[in-house]
Every structure is written in structure tokens, then in C-alpha cells.
């Protein structure tokens, strides 16, 4: 039922916001190996040019003296008991050993940041993010479907700060952050990741990971963690729609199926698909919206809401028929309305 697909390497899915795939021990071993190689290179260079050094104690330079001088030179201790006395030795120290010394210190600082400081920085940033988030929208997947959904949300007035993206691919994370969004690089099916984005306080979760099996797993995990959050899922295969609904998705959209319907409708109807897109997008000249009935509308007829056009009413779990609406049915408290709302054309206001 589910087509296999290769997942990206784990390190690439965590390089920006999560610890690297290497353990701290392996990271230390790698950097220690680099330091040893640099030390050996400095040691060999100073041994070859040992005649340019002078020991202030006995005037002779042994191999142990070169090892000692290499250590105190790289670490910038410099007791002054062994010093370069020839011009060549001083040039080697200035032009070769000094850059190595700087690089060694950068390695030390980088290790300290990655293994110690970064954990506190990331923890602080995550705590601040969780404090800020409330009634936000979580988008799991920033591919074609996820990015299109985000673009439409922004066009409809949702603040970028209220959208959080979870994406496994680093390049897509960069695209999301360049659009002003908060993005985490990782697996949205993991409870730890959904906890980081404050799923318990979220308004809705859009699941568009690009694979139906992954989408089902994300839906199951999200529904288990938050039984009341609204979950909207994308399905590539129509037969997987029921699995997503059974997993807890409130609404499931199959882009391929919907696109097929639109293409079929366009065969004999020239303007229908354009009108449908106009209805669904925030930039259209007419918007199709759903909202609860307002207190001042109770007792009115659907025609009283002009210029807005009521096309459907949901009442107590059933759909009020169009015939009832046209027959003068009055609106009641608790009704939910779907209506067409005209958008003023900017060209007509100038």
C-alpha cells in the first residue's frame, strides 16, 4: 500500500537545530586526532629547524626540548626558557605555527560550544519558543503541499510567528526560515519533537510529510498526545484516506484526487476551475469562508446577510438543505455558516 522511499541521512536532518548524529565521545576523539596531527606537524617542523632554537639553560636542543617547545608554543604558555634565535625560526613561528595555534584554539572553543554551551543555548531558545507559542499551527513537512499551505495561511493573515514547521530536510528548513517561519529540523513523528513545538497548546496540525505512511504515523502520534487538536492531513493515495481518518485526522485532502476532479471539470467548463481557485485562495475576488453565526444574526434569514451569500448551514450535526434556506428558514444559535464573501477590487477603489 505504501511505496518505499529513501529517508535522508540522519546527520542532515539534525544539523541545524538538533545535536549532531555523532556522540560527544566521538566528537572529542575526532578533534583530538586533529590536534595530534597538528602537534606532530609542528614537532616535525621544529625538529628540522632545531638549530634556530636556543635553550637558555644548557644551550643545547634535544628532541625532548623540541617536544616541550612545541607544547608551550601551541598553547601560548611561552616560559621563555627556549626561544627562536634565527630569522628563519622566527618566521616559522610567525607564519606557520601562529596560524596553527589560532586553529587549535578555535577547535577548543568549538568543542566547548558544541558539547557544553550549545546545550544551554538550545535549551534556552527552546524554552523561550514554548513559552511564546499558543494557539499556533504546526506544519509537518515543508514540501510542495506544506509550503503551499503555509503560503495560503500567511496570505489569509496568519502571523508567521504563529506557524511552526517541522521538516527532515535541511534545505527545506532553510527555505522555511528564510520565509520568516520558526522551523525545526527533525522527525515530526517523534513525541519529543512534537513536545518541543508545544503540541498541547496548538490550534491545528497540518500533516504533509510527502509519504502516506509517515503521515499516518504523525497523525497517530499527534492524536495520542493531544486528543482535541485539529489535525489536517494530506494523502497521496486515495485508499489511504480512510487510514488517516481512522488515525484521528479531522480532515484528509488528497491533492492528486482533487486535482483530477478539477481537470475533469475543465474539459467542458471553461471558467469553472478558475472560479474554484478564486474561492479557495485569499488573493481571489471572492472568498469561501466558514464561521459561526453571530448573535446579531440569530432569527434572520440567509438572504438577510447580503451582500454575503450563504451557501450552506450546518445545524446540530446535519446539513440544512438549499431548499430550506431559499424557503426562508431562519438562522439559530449554534449554526455554522459557509458563505461567499466578495472582496473589493482595488482597481474599483482608485
N, C-alpha and C positions, 0 to 999 in steps of 0.2 A: 504493500500500500504506500509506503514511504520510499521515495527514491534516495539512494545513498549519496552523500556528498562529503567532500573532504572539509574538515574544520581547519581553521588557520592554526599555525603553531602557537603553543601556549604563551611563549615569551612575548609574541607580538600583541596578544590580547591583554597584556598587563603592563606594558612598558611605560604607559603614561601615568596611570593612577593607582596601580596596584604594585606590590613588591614584585621584583623580577622572579623568574622561574628558578633561578639559582638560589640555593640556600645561603645564609650568611657564611657558613663554613666554606663552601665552595668559592664564594666571592673573595674571602680572605686568602684562600690558597692561591687563587689566580693572581691576585695583586701581590702577594708575597713572592710568587715566581717572577713577576715582572721586576720587582725590587732587587731580587737576587741577580737577575740578568744584568740590570743596570749597574749594580755594585761590581759584578765581575768585569764588565766593560771598563769601568773607571779604574779598577785594580790593575787590569792588564795595561791600560794606557799609562798609568803612573809607574808601573814596574819597568816598562820600556824606557821611560824618561826619568828614571830614578836619579840619574846624575844631576838633574836640575833641582833636586831637593837637598836640604841640609838638616841634619839632626843637631839641635843646639846642645844636646848632652854629650855625645861622643863623636859627632862629625861624620858618622857612617850611617848608610841607609841599608837596612836588611829587608827581607821580604815581610817580616813582622811589622817593621816600621811602615812599609807601604800599605799593608792592610790597615794599620792603625790610622795612618794619614787619610786613607780613603774614607774610613768611617767618620772621622771628625770633620772631613771636608763636606761630605754629602749631608751630614746632619747639622752643618753650620756651627758646630761647637767651637772649633779652632782655638786650641790652647796656646798655640804659638811655639810649641817645642819643636815642631817640624814645619819648615816653611819653604816655599819655592824661591829659589835664588837666581835662576837664569831667566832670561826673557822668554824663552820657549816654554818653560814650565809655567810661568805666569800667564802666558797666552792660553795654554791648555786649560788652566784653571778658570780663566775668564770666559773663554769662548766655548768650551766643551763641558767642563764639569758644572759650571754655574747653571746652564740650561737643564742639565740632568738633575741638579739639586732642586730647581724650581718644580720640575716634573714630579720628583719624588714627594715633595710637599703637597702637590696637587693630588697625588694618589692618596696620601694620608688624609687630607681634608675630604676627598671624595668618599673614602671608606667610612670616615666618621659620619658624614652626612647620610650615606645610604643605610648604614647599619644602626645609627643612633638617632641623629637629628631628624631624618626624614620620617621616622615612625611617629615622632611627636608632632611634626608639621602636618603630616597627612591626617593624624588623629584629630588635630585641632580643626583643620579645614572640613573634615567630615562632620565633626560635631557642630560647627557653625552652619553647614549645609542642612543638617537635620533639624536644627532649631528654626531655620528660615522657612523650610518647606511646610506648607499646609494647604490642603485642597488643591494640590498640584496634579499635573498629568505626567504619567510615566510612559515613555515611548521605548518599547523593547525592540530594537532594530532600527537602523538608520539607512536602509537601502532605498530602493525606488519608492516602495509603498510608505515606509516610515517617514522619509523625508518629505514626501508629498503631503502626508497627513500633518506634519509639523508646519509646513508652509501654509496650509489652509488654516490651521489653528491661529497662526500669527496674523494672517490676513483678517480673521474674524475678531481680532482684538485681544487674544490671549497673550499675556505678557511673556516674554522669553524667559524671565526668571521663574515662571510657574511651569516650565516644561523641563523635564529631566530625561536625558537619553541614556540608555544602556546599549552598548554596541561592542561586539567582539573584535572588529577590525579597526586597527589603529588609524588608518587613513580616513575612515568614516567618522571616527571620533573627532579627528581634526576638522572635518567639514562641519560637524555639529557645533563645535566650539567657535569656529570662525563665523557661524551664523548667530553667535551671541547666546548659545544654549549652554546649560550645565550638562556635561557628558561624563559618564564613567565607562571605562573600558573593561569589560568582563562579561561573564555569562549570566544573563538575566534569569536563567532557570535555577540559580542557586539562591537559597534562602538568605544567605549572608549578603548578597548583592542587593536583593530587594529590601532587606532591612536597612542597608546604607542609604537608600533613596526614600526612606520613610513611607513604606507602603501602607502602614497602618493609618496614615493621615492623608493618603492620596484621594483625589476625586475620581480619577479614572486611570486605567491602564490600557494602552494601545499595544497590541502584540503583533509585530510584523517582522519576525526574525528571518524570514526568507525560506524557511523549511517548515512543513506542516508538523513533523514530529517534534521539532524544537518548540513550535508554537503551542502544541498540546501540553508539553511539559511545563512551559512557562505559565500557561493558564491554570493547570492543576496546582502548581506551587503557589501562584498568586491567590487563587481562590482559597486554598488551605490556610494561608497566612492572614487573609482579610476576607471574611465571608460576605461583606457588604459592598466592597468596592466595585465600581462598574468596569467590566472587562470587555474590550472590543478587540476581536481577533481577525486576522487575515488568513484565508485558506487558499492554497494553490489548487488543490484537488477538491472537486465538489463533494466527493464521497467522504472527505474528512470534516465537512461542516458539522455533521452530527456528533463527531467525536469531540470537537471543540465546544459545542453546546453542552454535551454531557459532562465535559470537564469543568464547566462553570462559566463559560463566556456568555455575556448578556446579548451580544450581537456578533454575528460572524459574516464577514464580507468576502466573497470570492472575486477578486479583481478580474480574473480571466472570464468567469461566467458573466459578470456584469458587463464587461467589455464586449462579450459575444452578443448579449442582448442588444446593446447599443448599435453594434454593427448591423445586426439583422434588421433593426428598426430603420436604419438609414437607407436600406435598399429602395424602398418605395416612398419614404417620407424625407423630404429634402432638409427640413429645418428642425425636425424633432430632436435629434441628438444635440444640436447646438442649444436648443431650449433647455434640455435636461442638464447640460453642463452649466448653463446660465443659472439654473435653480440651485445647483449644489455648491457653486463657488461663491466666495464672498465678494469677488470682483464683478459679479453679474449685475444686470439691470433689474433683476427681480430675485428675491431670496425666498427659499422654502425653509421655514423655521418651525420649531416645536416649542411650546411654552405652556405653563399652567394658566388657567383662567384667572383674571384679576378680579378683586372684589367688586369693582365698579361695573363689571361685565355680567355679573350674575343676574339672571332674569331677562337678559336681552336675547334677541335672535341673532343668528350668524350674520345676516345681512346688515345688522346694526354696527358691525365692526368695520364697515367700509371706511377708507379705501382698501383695507386689508381684506383678503378673500379667504374665508375658512373653507378648507377642502376636506378636513376630517376631524372628528371629535372622538376621543376615547373616554368612555364613561363606565366606571365600575367594571373594568375588565373586558368590555365589549366595544365594538366599533359602531358608532352611530351612523346609520346609512345616509347617503347623499339625499335620498328622497325625504327623509325626516328633516334634514337641515333645510331643504328647499320648501318644505311644508310649514315652516315657521316654528320649528322646535326651539324652545328657549334653553339657554345655557344654565347649567347648575354648578354649584360649588364643587370642586374636586375634578372638574373636566380638564382634560389636556387637549390643547388645540394644535392642529397643524394648519398653517395658513401661508398664503403667498403675500409677501410684503414688497411693495415696489420701492426701488432705490432711485433717488433723484439723480437724473443725468446731469453731470457737471456742466455739459455744454448748454443746457437749458437755463442754467442759473447765471450765466455770464451776460 
